[in-house]
């Protein structure tokens, strides 16, 4: 199976259930707590990469100096067509590295479990095909992607934030929402203008619907990583 590099950018922002699902699929997880000063690898030799969320903009190098190396690795993943999945900050970073635009504190913030509309373009996507037309997903952001990279496939949207999911090339995905988050973690979040009890209760109500959907998407990504690792092993052995 594959070896997946996971970059953690905040204390509470671990891979959670997405990490569990990938491990259940047989993959080895190399979790790097970059926010604690753990160094990122100089070269990308993994079979896949996941960039997690955090309370930064993709270019906040003064506040989070490891982001420079994180962007470099993400650029390597794109260039080498290594399977890549960016969540929240990670999705914004993918957009920016690939030539799109991210804007801080733009529009209306999103917090808690919200309905995400799957666009028609997702019908042919390896991860998002055949999902329900509207699916619940956990949000926690005020920064947003304001322009997708040229050639990116727009996969999902909400009323407040249009660029909720997209694909760059054939093997790189970015999402604004948090497929890894369970309702319990929402208790740790605070956002002005939102009632924390109401936000938590809605996430609890949506969780039985959201979990199998994001499990399916994660399993599809895991299968993609397996195929990529097998191809790479075959090339090395040839």
N, C-alpha and C positions, 0 to 999 in steps of 0.2 A: 504494500500500500504506500501512500504518499506521505511526505514529510512537509508539514504546513507551518510556515512562519506566521505567528500572530503577534502584532505589535500593540501593546497596551499603552494608552496615553493618559490615563487618569487612575486614581486609586480605586474607585469603585467600578471602573469601566472594563471588567474582565469579559471573557467570551461567554460565560454563563452557559445556557443550554445549547447554544450553537457549538461550543466546544465539546460538550457532552455528545451531541449527535455526530460530530465528525469523528470523535474517538470511537464511538460505537460502530462507525463504518470502517474502522480498522486503521485510521490514519494516526500518525505520530504528530503531536502538537509541540512546537517549539515556541513557547510563550515568552516574549521579551518584555519585561516591565520597564519600558523606556522612560516612563515618568519618574522612576526611582533612580535613574542614572545608568541602568543596564545598557551596555553598548549594543548597537545594532550590527549585524554582520557586514563586513566590508564588501562581500559579494553575495549575490542571491543564488544559492545553490539548492534551494528548497523546491519542492514540487508545486507549491502554491503559496499564496500570501494573503493574509487578512489584516486589514488596517481598521482598528476599532475607533470608537468615538472619544471625545474629550472636549473640554471647554475652551477651545482655541480656534482661531482661523488657520487655514493650512500654512500660511506664511508667518505665523507668530513665533519666529525664531528667537526673539529677545526673551519671550516668556517661556518658551519650550524649545531649547536649542537642538534637541534631538530631531525635530521635525525636518531639518535640512537633510539628514541622512535618510529619514523615512521617505521623503519625496524622491530622493535618489534611487532608493530600492524600488519604489513604485514605478519609476521610469524604466528601470531594468526589467521589471515584470512585464510591462507593456511591450518593450522592445523585443523581449524573448518569448512573448506569448505564453507566459506562465499564468495559470489561473489565478485570478485576483478578485477579492471582494472587499469593498470599502463600506464601512458603516458610519453614518452621521459625519463626523469629521473626516473619516476615511473616505466616504463618498465624495465629500467636498474636495478632498485632496486629489482624488482621481480626476475629478472634473478639471481642476486647475492644472494638474500635471499634463493632462491631455490637451490643454489649450482652451478650456472653458473659463468661466468667471464665477467667483464667489464673493458675496458682499456681506459685511458684518451688520448685525442688528437691522435687518431689512424686513419690511412688511410686518405681518402679525405673527407673533411667536406661536408655536404649537407645543402642547404639553399633554401627555397621557395618551390613551388609546383612541385613535381616530379612524374614520373610514377612508381608505385609500382606494382610488379608482384605478383599475388595471386598464391600460390603453390597448387599442386594437393592434398596435405594433408588437405587443407582447405575444401574439398568437404564434409566432415563429421563433420565439426566444427559447434557448435551451433550459433556462431556469424558471421563467415566468409563464410559460404556455399553459393553457387550460386551467388557469386559476379562476375562482369566482370573479364576477365583474367588479365587485367591491369587497375589500377584505380589511379587517381591523389590524392596525399596527401601532406600536407605541412610539410616540414622538417626544423629543425634548430638545428644542433648539430655538434660537432666535436669528442665527446666521443662516444663509441659504445660498444655494447655487442660483445664479441669475442669468447664466448663459451656458448651455451645454457645449462640449467640444464639437467641432465640425465632424459630421459623419456619425455622431453618437445616435443610438437608438433610444428614443424616449419611451419608457415602459410603464410608468405609473405616476399619478398626480393626486394632489388634494386641492381643495378650493383656495386655501391660503398659500400653499407652496407648490408650484406646478412641477418641479423637478424632484420627484420622490424616488424614482428608480430609473436607471439608464444602463446601457451597455456600450463599451468602447471596444471596437474590434470584435473578436469572436470569444474572448475568454476573460474579459474584465467587466465587473459590475460595480456600480455604486448605488447605495440607497441612503436616503435622508433619515429614515426611521430606524428603529432598533428591533430587529427580529430576534435578538438574543435575550431581550429583557422580559422577566416575569414581573407580575404586579408587585411583589414584595419590594423590589428595588425602587419602585416609584415612591415608596415611603421616604426614601433618602433624598428625593428631589424637592426643591422649592422653586416656584416661579411666580412672579408678581401677577396678580389678576386671576389666579386659579385657586379654587378650593381644593386643598390636598385630599380631603376625605372623598369628595366627589370624583376627583381624578382617579383615585385608587379604586373606588367602587366600580367605576366604568371599566377599568382594566380587568378587574376580577370577572365581571360579567362577560367580557369579550374573550377572555383567555381560552375557553373551550373551543371557540371558533378559530382563533388566531394560531394556536399551537400546531394543529395538524398542517396548516398551510405553510407556515415557516419551517416546519420539519421537512415537508416535501421539497421546498426550495433548497434547503440545506443538503438534503440527500442527493438532489440533482447535482449540486456543486461538488459533493463528495465523489460522486460517480465520475464527474469530469476530471477531478484530480487523479482518480485511479487510472483513467485512460491516459492522461498526460504522463503520469509516472511510468506506465507500462511502455509507452512510446519512447520515452527517454532511456529507459533501461535497454530497450531493443537497439537503440542507436549506439549506446555505449558498447554493447556486446557485439555489434556488427563488425 
